[in-house]
Structure formats: structure tokens, C-alpha cells
């Protein structure tokens, strides 16, 4: 229930990111079992849960410290609240882990729903760019839809191991991926496409490098053909957006044109770097950044109009210029700690575990790429979605990843014995390296 809520609601329901966290916490309270909780929380000590918990709490502390220092607690409280609710949700999810099928089903249903909604906006209502419920405007909406599509593709490794319903799950996840990709195209968002080279690398390391050369080339050809088809389809609007971006970059280089979207962003980055140089440790706060940019504008340092924006349109620069060096460091940690946790899983022999590891790597990689051209973590929605999806993936991947096939992928009940990996859902990841079963192991 909580996995479905946190994956479907943020993109489809007003304030769905808050509602998803609330359902996760409520479900955790209802499903709380003291004995089960003690069992799982004891197991989690070696899985790095403490590091993730400290990280999420640290995000809130940095936000509140910056808010108190700069007298902007009103802006800082929702951001800190999103991080701290996610920290509490981590304890609840760890004590009562969701079934993996619920996670993948939620992603797929969310992708299908968001694709249908975006198609309705674009083709029926005639909107120029599909968008979500406030504050999920086209950029937010399109990038999160693209991420949901990528996560659905990551789940295909898990789906292929479901022996009784293999083709159902493969079809469902492919439908979710198609819907998310369609929504991204109809949103007209360009910044998210910067993630594609890194994303292809993640899929190669997680899946394609194990394939025969002919299958790798076929997969690459299929991906390129799909991208070209989307680009060439007039209804998607992708071709116009790409051509516009190329023209804007050319004008910025040739004549320092700051009136375009690309030129304005590059100029904002320059302004943010100037402000960081003046206050590298404490920053300017949530309320001080925009007036400081307006001063640079009045002095003729920046082009007119850039003082109207309240964030830097780049997550790392925005964190540093508004929250100081602690904000920059905690932002780096939000990217690097998940990568540290999930990257070893790309080498796992178990395909089910590897699918969660691929999804876990895609999450920070995608947000890093999205954050190059927009400040997602300036919004409570960005922190809530990132942190919530992170904790659901985190609890599915063990701290130590077996690098060979001598492990058990368990679908055990908390108080029951380990069971064979043939369970259709995949179950929770519990490994016992010192006591492998006598017979041949199933891949999960």
C-alpha cells in the first residue's frame, strides 16, 4: 500500500508527495509489530541505515540552521519537514518492508497514468506543454515522469524472474515506461535529456555488459531509433525544443544573448558564483538571494530581469548560495551516499537484486542531471519525492552485495525461516553466505 502510494500519488494528485509520505507513515503505524520491528531494526545496523538516517536528519538541520541565521524559517520549515518525515518513514519502512511487487506496480501504474494525463493535456486540451498539479510545473512534471519511465525499465530485470507472471509484469513495466516517456516528451522539458548519456551507462553496467555483443548492438539501435522517432514526431514538440536550445546556445556564445532560456541560466550561474565568492560559508538565505541578485543587476554586473528569479536554477549552486557551504556539502552527500550504497549492486549475480541496484543508481544520477538546469531541491516536493523513493529502494538492497551466486534471495516472513528464492514476488533481500542450500539456487 505505502509503496503504491509513494510512487503514484506525487505525479497524479495535488500535493501527492505529502500525501504519499503521510500514507507511508500511517501504514507503518498500523502495521507496526514490536517483535517484527525489533528483528528488522536489528538487522539494519549493518546495512547503512544509520548513515541514511543521519543524512536525512542533516538535511533538515542545515535547512533550519540557514533559516534561523538568515531569518527565513518560514521558507526552511517545509523543506526540513519533508526530509524529517522521510527519515521517520525510513524507520517505518524498514520495520515493515513492502513487497517489491508493490513498488514496481506503483511505478508502472504511475507511468501509465501520467502518460495518459499528459496526452490528454497535449492532444485534447491543446496545451503547449503538459504540466502537473502545482508546484509540479512542466519542468518538474516532465523530469519526474522521465525518471519514473527509467525506473520502470530498471524493473525489467525483476519482472523477468517472475516465473508465473513474467509477461504480465514485463508488459506492465514497459507500459509504465512508455507512459512516463510520453509525458516527458509532451512536457517539452529539455533539461532531463542531459541525463540520457549517464543513464545509458548505468543500464550498460547493470544489464547490457552481460549480454552478447549482438544483443548489445540491437538494444543500442533500438534506443537510438526510439529517440529519433520521438524527435521526428511533430506532436511531441521535441524537435522544436531541441532546435531552440541549440540556437540559444549559439546566440549566447556569439553575442552573449541573455534573453533566451539557456542564456539566462548561464548568466544566473555566473551571478550565483559571484555571490558565493562574497559569502562562501553562510550564503544569503532563502530571502536574501533574490535581493542580492537584484543588486548585481542594478550595478550592471548582470543583465536585466535575472533578479526576478528566486532560485539559481542549479541545485548545487542554489544550495551553496542560499545555505552556505553546509548546504553545498549536504547536497553532495544526497547524491554520493546513495551511489555508495547502490553501485556495488550493479555487479551482483542475482538479477532481482541488480534491478533494485540499477534503480537505486538511476535515482541520484537522474536528479544530478536534472539539477544542472533547475533547482529541484529548492522545493519540498523535490526533497519529498527523492527521499521517499530513495528509502524504498534502500531497504531492498543489502549493505554487502554478494558478487557470486552463492546467496539466498529470501521472501521470508520476519519471524519465519529463510525460504527459497522461487517466491514469485522476489521478497526482501536477506543473504546467508555461510550456509548455502544444498541444491542449485534459483536466480530469484
N, C-alpha and C positions, 0 to 999 in steps of 0.2 A: 504493500500500500504506500509506504513512505517513499520507496524508490520510484514508483509510477508518478506520485505527486510532484516530486522534485524535478523530474525530467520533462513532464508535460505542461505543468502549470505556468512556469516562468514566461514562456513564449505565447501562451494562448489565453491567459486570464489576466485581467487587471490586477496589478500588484501580486502576480502569481509567485514571484520569488519570495515574498514574505509569507504567503500562504503555504508554499511548499515547505519552508522551514518550520512553520507552525504545525503542519500535519506531521512532519517527521518527529518533532518533539512530543506531540500529543500521542502519536502511535508508540513511541518509545516508552512513555509513561504507562500506557495501557498494557503494553507487552512486557513490562519490566517484571523480571523474576529474580529475586535476590540471589538464588543459588546459581542460575544461569549467568547473571551479571558478574558475580564473583569469579566464575570459571573463565569467562571471556576476557574480563579485565586483567586477570592474572596472566592469561596467555599473551595479552597485547604488550606486555612490558618489553619483550624482545623484538617488537615489530616497528619501533619508531613512533608509536602513537604519541608518546610524551613530547617528541620533537614537534610533531604537527600541532599538538595542543598548545604548546608554548608559542609556536608561530602565530596561530590564530589569536591567542590572547595578546601577543605582542602587537599585532596589527591594531587592535583596539586601544592598547596603551599608548602607542605612538599617535594615533588619531586624537585621543583625549588630551595628551600632553601638548600637542601642537594647538589644539583648540583652546586649552587653558592659557597657554603662553601668548597667543595672539587674540584672545578674547573672541573666539569663534566656536564656542562649544555647541551652539545650535546646529551648525553645519557638521561638526565632528561626531555628534552623538549617533545619528543614523548609521554612519559608516562603522563606528565602533560596535554598535549594536548588531549589525549584520555579521561581523567577524565573531563576536562573542556567542551569538546564537548558534553559529556553525560549530564553535568549539563545544558547546553543550550537546549539539546534535551528534558530534563525533562519539561522545561517551554513550549516547543512547543507541546509535547505530552499531557500535562495537559490542554493546551488551546484548543486543538483539539484531544480529546481522540479517539483512534482507536476502531473499533468494536472488541469485544472479538473473534468472529469467525475468524477474520484475524490473530490474534495471534496464535490460535490453528491450523489453516490451515497451517500457515507458519512453525510451529514446525513439523507438520506431513509431509509436503512436504519435508522439510529439512531432516527429518529422513529417508524417503524413498530414497531420492537422495543420501544421504551419505552411506546408506546401499548398494545400487546398485553399487556405485563407489568403495567402499571397496571390494565388492565381485569380481568386475572386476579385481582389482589390485591383489587380492589373488589367484583367481581361473583361470584367463585368462592370466594375465601378469606374474604370478608366483612369485610375490614379497613375501618375507618372512613376512613382516609386512605392512599392509595398512597404508598409510600416506596421509596428506593433502598438500595443497599448502604452501610453505614457508611463515611464520615461523612455520606453524602448522605441526610439525613432528609427528611421531607416537604417542608419549605420549599426546601431545596437542590434536591431532585429535581424538584419541580414547576416551579420557576423556570427551571432549565436545560432542562427539557422544553419549556416555553413558548418559550424562546429558540431551540431547535432548530426548532420549528414556524415561527417568524418568519423564520429564515434560509432554510428551505425555500421559503417564499413569495417571498423575495427572489430566489431562484434561478430563478423562472419566466421572468424576462427572458432569462436564458441559455438555458433549455430551449427557448424559442420560436424561438431561432435555430438549433437543431439540425435541419437540413433533412431528414435521412434518418430520424431517430428522435425527431422533435418530440413526438409524442403519448405515446410511451413515457416520455420524461423529464418531461413535464408531469404525467402520471398518477402517476409515481413520487414527484415532489416534493409533489404535492397529498396523496398518501397519507402521506408523512412529516409534512407539516404537520398533517393530521388526527390522526395518532397522537400527536404532541407536544402538540397542544392537548387531546386527550383525557386524556393523562397529567397535564397541568397541572390540569385540572378535577377529576380523581379524587384528586389530592393534597390538594385543599382549600386550596391556597395562595392567599392574598388579596393579598399584597404585590406580586406580579408584575403584577397587573392595573393597578397605578399606571402602568405603562409604556405602556398602550394608547393614551392620547391622543398621546404623543410618537411612538409607533410609527406611528400613522395619519399624522402629519405627515411622517415620513420617507418612507413609501410614496407620499404625495401628491407630495412634491418629486421623488422618484426616478422615479415612473411616472405617476401619475394626472393630473398637471398637463398632460401631453402629450395626454391623451385628450379626446375631445369631451365636452361637458357632460352629454349623456345617459348616456354610459358612466360618468362620474364619479358621477352620482347613483345609477345602478344598482349600482355597486360599493359605495358607501356604504350603500345599502339592504340589500345582501346581507350586509355586515359586521354591521350592526345586527341583522338577522334572525338571524344565526348566534349572536350574543351573547345575544339574548333566548331562543333555543331552548335553549342550554346552561343559561341561568339557570333556565328553566322545567322542565328535566328533573330529576325528583326524584333519580334515581340519581347524578347528578353531585355533588350536595351543595352546588352553588354558591349556590343561593338561601338556604339556611340560613346559610352562611358570610357572605354579604353582609349579610343582615339582622342577624346577630350583630354584625358590625363596626359597622354604623350605630347599633345600640343601645348598644354600648360607648362610642362617641364621644359620644353624647348623655348617658350617665351620667357620663362624665368631665367634660363641660362643666358639667352641672347640679350634680353633687355631689362632684366630684373623686374619682371611684371609680378606685382604682389596682389593683383586684383583677382587672380584665379584661386581655386581651392588649393591646388598644390603650392603655388607661390605663397599664399597666406600662411599655410602650415610651416613652410620653411622659414618664413620671416618670424613666426611665433616661436619657433625653436631657437632662433637667434636671440630673440628678446628674453626667453626663459634662461638661456645660458648667461646673458648679461646680468640678470637678476640673481642667479645662483652665485656668480662671482662676487656680488656685493654681500650676500648673506648665505654663505655655504652651510653653516651649521644649523641655524634655526629657521631659515626660509621666511616667507612672507605671510603664511597662514591662509586660511580659506577666504578671508575677506580682504586680505592685503594684496593678493596677486593682481587682481584686475586694476585697482588704482595705480599700482606700480607700473603696469604695462601702459596705462594711460599717460603717466608722467613721461615715459620714454617716447610715447607718440607725440606729446606736446613739445618735447625737446627736439623733435625731428630725427631721433635715432631710429624709430620705426615708422613704417608707412601708416597713413591714416586708416582708422577703422579696426585695427587689431586690438585695441583696448576694449572692444565690445565683448570679447570672449572671456569667459570666466575660468577656463582651464587651458592647459598648454597643448592639448591635442596630441600628447605623447605621455604614456604612463610613467616612464622613468623620470622624464624631465618634470612632469607635473608633481610627482611625489617629492622630488628634491626641492623645487622652487616654492612649494606651499607648505611642506612639512619638514624641510631641512634634511640634513644628512641622515638622521634616523629613519625618515620616511623613504629615502632612496635605498637604504640598506634593507629595510623590511620588505620593500618591493622586490628587490633582487632575491631575497630569501623565498618569497612567494613563488618565484619561478624555479629556483635552483633546488630547493628541498624536495618538491615532487619529482624533479628529474633524477635526483639522487636515489629516491625510493623506487622509481619505476624502471629506469634504464636497464638495470640488470635483468629484469624480466623479459626483455627483448631476446635474450639468449636462452630462455627456458625451453626445455624439450616439450613440456606439457602445452599443447596448443590452447587449452582453455585458459590457463594462467597467462599465456602470452597475449591473448586477446585483451585481457584486462590491463596488462602492462602497456600494450600499444595505445589503448585508450588513455591510460594514465600519462603517457608521454605526450600524446597529442594535446591534452588539455593545456599544460603550460606553454607548449610550443605555439599553439594557436593564439593564446592570449598575448604572448610576447609579440607575435606578428601583428595581431590586431592593435596592440598598444603602441605600435610605431606611428600610427596616424590618428589615433584617438585615445582619450583618457577614460578607459572603461572603469578603472578603479576609483575614479572621482565620484562615481555613483554607488549608492548602496546596492543597486541591482547587480552591478558588476561583481562586487565583493561577495554578495549572497550566492549568485549562480556559480561563480568559480569555486568558492569554498564548499558549497553543498555538493557539487559534482565531484570535487576532489575527495571528500571524506567517504563517499560511497564507493569510489574506486579504490581508495587507500585500504579499506578494510578487506578487500578481496585479494590483495597481494601480500604475501608474507614478507617479513623483513629480510630473510635469507632465501635466495632463489636457488633451487637445485639446478645444476647445469647438465644433469643427465636424467634418464628416465626412471631412476630408482627412487620414486617417491609415490606417495598416495595422495590423490586428489579426492578430498573427503566431502561427503554430503551428510556428515554426521549430525545428529542431534546433540545439543550441548552436554547432556548427561549420558549419552549412549556411546557405544564403541565406534571405532572407525569403520566405515563401510566402503565398499568397493567403488571405484570411480565410474562405474557404469550408470549411476543415477542420471536420469535424463536432464536434470536441471543444472548439473555442474557442481552445485553446493558451495560450501565455504572452503577456503584454501587452508588445509591443515596437512602438514608434511611430517613424516616419521622416517627419517633416513636410516635409523639404526635397526629397524625391524621391518624390512620389506616383505610383502606377501610372497608365498611360495610360487604361485602361478604367474603367468605373464600378465603384465599390467595393461589395463585399458588406458588409452590416451585421455579419457575423461568424457 
